[in-house]
């Protein structure tokens, strides 16, 4: 009886506490805005109230916006008084079970709560990873292993690694813990301590497996330094001082999460799992005197990094950075003047900590105008010297985020151009994941080393990076089709000229998902999403084409377990009908997943995609053959792709662009 009264009292107290939180019902709030700190707190209280018998045992693995149905957002756009219900998508762990929960913030209630019965586990929290590494550093057998190697435990730093899936029918939620020796360096990843297997059970919060297999060499600390303050002469070239400023401040306006710049209007969000999100990007058409839809939603859906060493200590290293570790969770504060230029404006991000409370990610995103020195368009009439020469400098808008997932730093750019193009850029830098060896020269290597000798006793292991982008393009409306324009060679059958051949185009509209699966190779083809219901004055269907960049294909065998889980890399291009629940290419719960609920299984339904609301998925890839220049820290490797108008406008949309005025800044150097 006493316990019942106590529970009732706690329930009433929680209800009273919830009433202190104002509802996010401001007419200015965009339906796709990320959750606010107040909303994170409110969601936490609502979920704990629903599980009030065990509120202290709940861990929040993921909390993010449960985006409204697309049509509800369009209705709000035309009538801001019609605010869609504000909901949160929540993934928790409770009693060794994963709960998928939808919280209705508008009504302050749990809309649905389902126990996940499938394979795989949810996003890892930063707190449980930290707890796992602390367990190891205080573990007696590990301390003994360090003493046996002559290593000072105070100079040991540990990290976390997911274990993958290799055919097990049932598995526990565990992590493996790699450790590193930092004596003489801060570049920890280049001094791995190998030969030890450490497994931590995250549900039991205990070390469930420990094996000290062998004593491996540890690379020297001397050549690993990368901090300028610790460098010794001789130094490299000095870069000239530079300033990127505008006389009248930023050329864009930022209202909440909505950006207006030049002829673009777009929304920028932030999510714990996928990082930066671009929504509702539209461009103003001078001829039509209105904004026209281009992209409803775009983000990196998943990133897969398989390493190519199949040995005992390495075979399982096949990371899914978004679904396991989270680009938003690992977003780093951007450094003004270095990560972003002087004219950048910064935006904070928020995510839920393991207890559900909001955590601020300061300066997670920067927005700036890029004056690159490139040319937007130009022409000189050479036959009319001195009469006609027109040039327009390129200026674009960049939305940038950097995620540091362990040893790698990913620079993620969305670049919008006045011409209507959207360029998506990825920069890879950071530190290699290396394997210690006895070799000091390549002549000593007699077997497959699975990498390149990048320093003495150090192999930079070969690996891949596959990034899958979710691109919900709505080209002038949400009913679109996917068109393949094949470039084919023809023989000239006309006897009137001596030409023997030419090329022309043969267009093919994809009817189903199978038709749209494409491996990009040497076959010349142009790919576009078009609106079959809209034409230019000349009769061409309006559209946007995909201009691919890096488009590597997987080299693992199809029956290899990591490849089964990463089936989204099987094709570079996929097209699906829009489905709000199909968000992440490797599935909802990726850690130790079996590849049975992902982009491949969705498209195996072979649904109709012609003249439908469709989503383009693009997978770009890098095969990383490591080299000495990657050591001790990698110069940035860049790649990307472009979404470019194709018959979208009646003519060149930047024909009438007014170039910026050139401002001469005074020399402010003090005279000596």
C-alpha positions, 0 to 999 in steps of 0.5 A: 500500500505504501509503495502504491501511494509513493508511486502515485505521489511521484506520478503527480509530482512529475505531472506538475513538473512537466507543466513547468515546461512551455510547449514549443508552439511558437509560430516562428518555429519551423517544423523541421527545426531540431529539438531545443534544450527545453524539448530534450528535457521534456522528452526525458521526463515524458519517457521516464514517466512512462517507465516510472517503475524503472526510471533510473535504469533507462539509457537514452541511445538516441533522441531526435526530431521525428519529422512530420509527414511531408504534406503536413510541412507543405501545408504549414508552408502555405499556412503557418497557422497549421503547425504540424504535431511536434514529435521526437524519435527516441531509442532507449535501452531498458532491461537489456531491450531496445525501445523505439519510442515516439513522443508527442511533444505537442500533447506531452505524451508517448505516442508509441512505444515498441520493443525492437525484436530485430537484429542489431543494437542502437547508437552508442552513447559517449557515456557508455564508451567512456565507462567501458574504457575506464573499466579497462584502465582499472582492471587488474589483469590489464595492469599486469599486462602493461607491467609485463610490457614495461609500460606506464599505465598512466600513459595508456589511453583506451578507445572503443571499437564495435565488433561487427557481425560474423554469422552469430545467431545471437549476440550480446551488446559488447565493445572491444577496447583497443589501447594506445601508449602516449609516452612522448606523443599526443598522437595516440593512434600511431602507438597501438598496444596490440596482442590483447583482446578486451571485450566489455559487456555494455548491458552488464557493465563488466569485462566479459572477455580478456586475452593477452595473446602476444607482446607486439612491438610499439612504434616509436614516438619521435616521428608522430608529432603534429602540433606546430608549437612542438615542431623543430626547424627546418619549417615549411613555407610560410603562408601569406596572411589573408583576410576574407571579409565583406564590407557590409557583413554577411551576404546572407540572413539567418532566421533561426535555422532558415538561411536566405542567401542570393537566390537560395532559401534553405533550412539547416538542422542538426541530428545526433546520428547524421550531423548536419541536415539540409531541408527545403532548399529552393531557388528563386526564378527571375522569370517565374518570380517565385521560389521553386523547390529543389531538395526537400531533405539531404544528409549523409545517411551512413558511412562504412569503413572496412579495414583490409587486415583479416587477422585476429586483432583486425578482422572485425574492424568494419565501422559504421560511423553514423549508425554506431558512433553518430556524426552529430555526437562526434561533431567538434567545435569549429575553430574560427579562421582555421576551420571556417573563414573570418566571414563565417557565422556559427551555429550550435547543435544539441543532442541528448546525453545518456540520461536524456538531458540536452548536451550542447555541441558549440560551433557545430556548424559554420555558414559562410560565403566563399569567394574562391577566386573561381569564375562563375562564367566568362566570355571574350569575343576574340574576333572583336578585340577590345570590344567585348569581355564579360567575367563574373566571379564565383561566389557561393554559400557553404554550410560546413560541419566536421565530425571526428570519429576516432582517428579520422576527421571528416569535413562535410560541406554543402555548397550552394551556387547562384547557378542552382548547383548544389556541390557536396564536398567531403574532406578526409584527414586525421590520423591513420589506423596503424598496425605495429610490425617488426619491419623497418624497411619494405625489403623485409616484408615477405608476405601480404602486410595488408598495408603500406610501411609508412614509418619504422615498425608501422603499417598503415592498413588499407581500408575503404570509406563509403559515404551514402547520401540521402537526397530527397529531391523534389524538382519543382514538385514532389512527383518526379521520375528518374531518367538515364540518358545513355550516350551511344555511338552511331555510324554515319549512314549518310553518304553525303559527308566523310564522317563515319561516326557520331554520338547521340543520346537514348533516354530511359525512364526507370519504372521500378527500383530495380531499373534505378540501381546503377554501378557507375563505370566506364559506360557514358550516362547522365542521370537526372531526376525530372518532373514529368509534369513540368516543361520549359517553354521549349518543351523540355522536362525540368530536372536536376542531374547528378554529376558523380565524383568519387564512385568506388565500388566495394571489393569485398566478396558479396558473401563476406559478413561486413559486405552483407551489412553494408549492402548499400555500397553494392550500387552507387545509385539507388532510387526509392519511393519516399517513405518517412521510415526509410531514413538510414541506408544501413537500417535503424539499429546498425551495431551488430546488424545482419543486413536484413533491414536496409536499403537493399531489402527495401529496394528488393520490393521493386516498387514503382518509382515513375512520376512519384515522390522519390528519393535518390541515394548516392554512394561515393567511395574512396579506396585508401591505399596508404602512403608515407605522406599520410604520416603522421597526420594526413593532408586532406583528401577531397571528393564530392559530387554535384546536383546541377540544373538541367533544363530547370531554367529557361536560360542561364540563371546567372546571366544577370548576376551583379558582380561584387564590388572590389573593396580596397582595404587600407594598409594598417601595418604599423611603421617601425 
